Amino acid sequence: MTIDNKENRKYKCEVCGYTYNPEVGDKRFNLEKGVPFNDLPHNWRCPVCNADKDQFFEVRISQI
């Protein structure tokens, strides 16, 4: 059984398809792994296309 941990949810950019993974972080912004998407700085932008955070949607993974 997998427990849904809100802090480990992934978010995908609807502009370019980049996926922010909190288990990886973001080296461009010097964000260590473990930073949840909702805790990213207000000025954080997609490292690929520079889209705002509001251009991201939560990725839901189906569980079997």
C-alpha positions in Angstrom: 0.0 0.0 0.0 1.4 3.4 -1.0 0.7 6.4 1.2 0.0 9.6 -0.6 2.5 12.1 0.6 1.5 15.6 -0.5 5.1 16.8 -0.1 6.3 14.3 -2.8 3.7 15.2 -5.4 5.1 16.1 -8.8 3.9 19.0 -10.9 4.1 19.3 -14.7 4.5 22.5 -16.7 1.6 22.7 -19.2 3.7 24.9 -21.5 6.8 22.7 -22.1 6.1 19.4 -20.2 8.9 19.8 -17.6 8.1 18.0 -14.4 9.2 19.3 -11.0 10.1 16.4 -8.8 10.6 17.3 -5.1 12.8 14.2 -4.8 15.3 15.9 -7.1 14.9 19.6 -6.3 16.1 22.3 -8.7 19.8 23.1 -9.0 19.2 26.3 -10.9 17.5 27.8 -7.9 19.8 26.0 -5.4 16.9 24.0 -4.1 17.9 20.8 -2.3 15.8 17.7 -2.8 12.8 17.5 -0.6 11.3 20.9 -1.3 7.6 20.5 -2.0 6.2 22.4 -5.0 4.0 24.6 -2.8 7.1 25.6 -0.8 9.0 26.8 -3.9 9.9 30.6 -3.8 7.2 32.9 -5.2 9.7 33.9 -8.0 10.4 30.3 -9.0 9.9 29.6 -12.7 10.1 26.6 -15.0 13.8 25.9 -15.6 13.1 24.9 -19.2 10.6 27.5 -20.5 10.5 30.1 -17.7 6.7 29.7 -17.1 5.2 30.9 -13.8 4.2 28.4 -11.1 0.6 28.9 -12.0 1.3 27.1 -15.4 1.9 23.9 -13.5 -0.6 21.1 -12.7 -0.4 18.2 -10.3 0.6 14.9 -11.8 -1.6 12.1 -10.5 -0.1 8.6 -10.8 -2.6 5.8 -11.0 -2.0 3.1 -8.5 -2.7 -0.5 -9.4 
